[in-house]
Amino acid sequence: MALKYYKNVVTLKLNPETCTGCGMCLEVCPHGVLKLFEGKSELFDRDSCMECGACEKNCPTHAIEVNAGVGCASAVIKGILRGTEPTCDCSGELGGSCC
């Protein structure tokens, strides 16, 4: 079972239109964040991403983007400074910009 980090702070993005379904990202991801579905990679467990950047570095079509190491660290620092729960809105759900 993969460790869970803070919810909705991971900078990982996947462009399904660019993905060719080669599966390289699945091979290099240490936490099983991605799965193949109907011939394309899909974010399966985004919150388990540790932002190591292996998937992005090994994607031959550049369908994956991750700001390696930024999301959780930024969320913790912002939470401490603001006195709130860690969040950097990397999910885009709150209309903010990513870390």
C-alpha positions in Angstrom: 0.0 0.0 0.0 1.3 3.4 -1.0 1.7 6.2 1.6 -0.8 9.0 1.4 0.5 12.5 1.5 -1.7 15.7 1.7 -4.9 15.6 -0.3 -5.0 17.7 -3.5 -1.5 19.2 -3.3 0.3 17.0 -5.9 1.4 18.9 -9.0 1.1 15.8 -11.2 -0.8 16.4 -14.5 -1.6 13.9 -17.3 -2.6 14.9 -20.9 -4.6 11.9 -22.1 -4.6 13.3 -25.7 -0.8 13.1 -25.9 -0.6 9.7 -24.1 0.1 6.7 -26.4 -0.5 4.1 -23.7 3.1 2.8 -23.8 2.9 2.1 -20.0 6.4 3.4 -19.2 4.9 5.6 -16.5 3.4 2.6 -14.8 6.7 0.8 -14.8 8.7 3.6 -13.1 6.1 4.9 -10.6 7.0 3.5 -7.2 3.4 4.1 -5.8 1.1 2.9 -8.6 -0.4 6.3 -9.2 -1.2 5.5 -12.8 -3.1 2.7 -14.5 -3.8 1.8 -18.1 -7.4 2.2 -19.0 -8.7 1.6 -22.6 -5.2 1.9 -24.0 -4.2 5.1 -22.2 -2.6 6.0 -18.9 -5.0 7.4 -16.3 -4.4 9.0 -12.9 -5.6 6.2 -10.5 -4.4 7.4 -7.1 -3.1 11.0 -7.6 -2.8 11.7 -3.8 -0.2 8.8 -3.5 2.2 10.6 -5.8 5.5 11.5 -4.1 6.5 13.8 -6.9 9.7 12.0 -7.7 9.4 12.9 -11.4 10.2 9.5 -12.8 7.0 9.3 -14.8 7.6 12.7 -16.5 11.3 11.9 -17.2 10.3 8.6 -18.8 7.3 9.6 -20.9 8.3 9.6 -24.5 5.4 11.8 -25.6 5.7 14.4 -22.7 2.1 13.6 -21.7 3.0 13.9 -18.0 4.0 16.9 -16.1 5.0 17.1 -12.4 6.9 19.8 -10.5 9.0 17.3 -8.7 9.1 17.7 -4.9 7.1 21.0 -4.8 3.5 20.2 -3.9 3.7 18.8 -0.4 6.5 21.0 0.7 4.8 24.1 -0.5 1.5 23.1 1.0 3.1 22.5 4.4 4.9 25.8 4.4 1.8 27.8 3.3 -0.3 26.0 5.9 2.2 26.9 8.7 2.4 30.5 7.6 -1.3 30.9 7.2 -2.3 28.8 10.2 -4.4 26.6 7.9 -4.5 23.1 6.6 -1.8 22.4 4.0 -3.0 23.3 0.5 -1.5 24.8 -2.6 -4.5 24.1 -4.9 -2.5 22.1 -7.4 -5.8 20.4 -8.3 -7.2 23.6 -9.7 -10.4 23.0 -7.8 -10.3 26.3 -6.0 -9.5 28.3 -9.1 -5.9 29.1 -7.9 -2.7 28.6 -9.7 -0.4 25.7 -9.1 2.6 25.8 -6.8 
